[in-house]
Amino acid sequence: MISTTHHDTDKKTDNGCLQLSDEILSALAKFQQIELEDFELDAKELEILFTPSMVAQILPKLKLPTTPTAGSKPSSLLSTNFQLPIEKYPNKISAVKLGATKSEGGTRGKTFTIGGELSPAFYTFENTIPHKPIVTLDVFDMEVPLSKAVKMHVKDVIGDPAAWAKLAVEKFGADMVTMHLISVDPLLKDATPKDACQTIEKVLQAVDVPLIIGGCGDPVKDTALFEEVCEQFPGERFLISSVTLDMEVERCAKFIKKAGNAVLAFTPMDLNFARELNRRLYDNLAHEDIIMDLTTAALGYGLDYAFTNMERARIAGLMGDQELAHPMSSGTTNAWAAREAWLKMTADWEPRELRGPLWEVTTALTLLLAGVDLFMMMHPAAVKTLKDVTNYLTSGKKADPAKFADWVKVKA
């Protein structure tokens, strides 16, 4: 910075513009900045114009640096050697198999295994991905209120769980089906566990994929329901969804183990609760029988907290915490509980038919990067997008770095 005063050598041109002296131009070239001291200007009206003619006078006289200096704009990237930060973790995530074929004592045409990771999500430079994340679509055993964006795709099968499951698998590409037996809820139909088992039988006949058996949320009724399901369908390797801390955990673990099923251990966003529930399950179930649901908060409703919680669990499991070394499930359909996913809003937010599935798939893709292995979803477009991204990330293809090497020169 330089202090200067006005000199008589600064003259006006014929058009009334101030022509800077060689002294000021030289100072400007050297210091890049000028500060005027003791400068007074008396004018009724002042207009400052930076015209092309002034630029033409100034630029040729400026001596710009020819080599990069502090504050100058880089024209290329520095070359350096990069070594991938390869880590070896002392533990691995348990692998859990879902579904059983006829030769394995079940009736399913296919099975899936999730988990088994040796590194954080998609760290393919460290280890290959042992099992690809899978998607299960929600099916309800009675009519339920759904967002218009979802209902328009399933309106013809609502109330018919078998047809709904068939549509989910054959048209929407679901890997599995989550059967929500909410009719047993004492506050709804209060159906019996035997009634629910009849629904399961119809769904088993309609599709050949593994099933997740979901209850109504009432701890007493769900315990009775799950016990009846395990007695009626031994060997199917269902995922029982879910066992919580307010249920008879040891009792549930015993009949789930006897039937050869797996369990979804559901806890709120607290890893200490997850550890406690898993410890209680270990008395009867192996690590290979347990999947964790740490609670999914949707986009705009604490998604960052859900991501952090799941990422912490995955890293802890890899670092040796056996109580958290389990595959993770996400109830991604919680995204539809966010009113922004379905509420009619201003034109900037429309259309809802697009906004809703975007809300769901954004939630899913975020948690995919946290390490989630199993996604419970609803909208077919969200399912397709998630599966497309997952297929790409697990395909083993490598990006072409040449496309991004000159990013510093890219003009907006």
Summary of the structure (lengths in Angstrom):
residues: 412
radius of gyration: 32.0
end to end distance: 32.3
largest distance: 103.7
contacts: 1239
relative contact order: 0.11
helix: 40%
strand: 14%
